[in-house]
Amino acid sequence: MARTVFITGGARSGKSTFAQQQAEACPGPLLYLAAARVEDAEMAARIQAHRAVRGARWQTLEEPLEIVRALSGACGYGAVLFDCVTLWLSNLLFHHQEDQTLILNAVDQLAATLTQLEIPVFIVSNEVGSGIVPENRLARLFRDLAGTANQRLAAVADEAWLVAAGCPLRLK
């Protein structure tokens, strides 16, 4: 059964682990759609550690920008786990030179695509609006874009979860 599950939480909250467990309850091969870019040794080590905890059912597709295209081509999988929206937004922010219209258009295209897919999609995002107001313009822009993107994606999701301290709380 196709459904979209939106999962948010703070850094190291357990949201990716929860998303992986939910996706692994689906039958068939699984696709891990990663927005992360390997730009230094520390990030390479993080990505390798994440891959190590996924089993043989998982195939990884690293796609920093074209998430809609990647999801549209994900036929044949039992489920897709997209991790994560905020890394994708960061990539879009720099790719589109901070053009909010282009970035939010990409978010809206993703939201529309999610309603058309025939396989379950688990979307992980960071909840960045619970802290202090950032002191610089770029950080405030990112926080605002992430909040808007999270709202738009959660609105089209069949389920929405908040994970804190490893404890998932169903929001919808």
N, C-alpha and C positions, 0 to 999 in steps of 0.2 A: 504494500500500500504506500502510495506516495504521500509524503508529508514533509513539512519544513519545521525543524526544531531549532529555535534560536537560544543560544546559551551564552550568558554574559557573567562577568564577575571581575574582581580585581586581579592584579598580577599574582601569580602563584596561588590562586584560590582553589584550584582543582577543576576548573571548568573544562580544560582539554581532556583530562582523564575521564570526567563524567561524559563528555561528548563521545569519546572513544568507546566507552562501555555501552552507551546507547546504540551507536552504530554497529558494534559487534553483535548485538542482538538480532540484527537483520541477516537473512540468509544470503549466501553468495559471496563473490569477491567484493572487496571494499576499496574505494578510492580516497586517498588522503590528498586533498588539494591544498597545497602550501603556498602562502603568499610571501614567505620569508625569502630574503636574498642572502646569499653567502658573500659577505663583504670583508670578513676578517676571520681569524682562527677561532675566536671565541664563539662566533655565530655558527661556524662549521661544526664545532664540538656540540653545541646545543642541538643542532639539527640531527647529528649522528645519534645523540642520546635519545631523541624523540623517536627516531626510526627503530632503535633497538627495542623499544617497548611495544612496537607493533609486530604482529605475527605475519606469517606467510600469506594470509588472506589479503593483506594490504598492498596496494600499488601506490606509489607516491608520484604526484605530478606537481612540479614546482612552477608556478605561474604567478609572477608578481603583479601583473596588470590585467590580463584578459580573462577575468574570472567567469564572465558570462559565456564566452566562447568555450572555455574549459568545461563548464557545467553542461552546456548544450551538447558537447561531445562525449558525455559520460555514460552513454548507453552500455548496457551489459553489466553494470555494477549493481550489487544489492543495496548499496548506500554510498553516499559521499559525505566526507567530513571536510568542511572548509575551515581552515585555521590560519590566519584569523582576519576578521574584518579590519581591525585597526592597523595591522601591518599593511594590508592592501590600501587603506586610506592614506597611510604615510607614503607609500609608493606613488599613488595617484597625486598626492599633494605636490611632490617634487616633479613628477612627470608632466603635470599640467601647470606647472609654475604657479601654484596656489590659486588657480582659477576655480572658485567654489562652484560655479555653474556647471562646468565640465565634470567636476568630481561628483556632485549630487546627481547629475544626469546618469553617471555610471552606477550610482547606488540605485536609482530608480529603474534602470535597465536590469540590474540584478534582482530587484524585488519583483519585477514583472516576469522575469525568467523563472523564478522560484515557483510562481503560481502555475507554470506550464509543464514542469518536469514530472516525469512518471516514476521517479525513484525518490526514496527518502534522502533529504539533505539535512545535515547537522551543521549549524553555523556557529562558530565561536567568535566572540568579540570581547574586548575589554571594556569595563565600565570605568570611564575616566573622569566622569563629572562629579564624583563624590568627594573630591579633595578640595584643596584651596584653589582660588583663581590664579592661574599661571601669571607670572610677572612679565612675560614677553608676548608680543603680538602673534608670532608663529605658533607658540604653544596654546594660546587662547583660540586661535583659528582651528588648530587640530582638535582641541577639546570640543569645540562647537560642532565641527563636522562629524566627529565620532558620536556625539550625542544625537544629532539629527539622523545619521545613518542607522544607529541602533534603533531609534524609534520607528523609522520607515521599514526596516527589516523585521523587527518584532511585530509590527502591525500586520504583515502578510503571513507571518509564521502561524502554524497550527498550534504550536506550543512555544512557550517562552519560559526560561529558567534563569535564576540568579544563583550562582554558586559562591559561597563564602566559607572559608576555613574547611573546604572539602565537603560542605553540606549543601546539597541542591535544594532550592526552594522554587516550587512551580509558581510562576506568575500568571500564566494563562494556559 
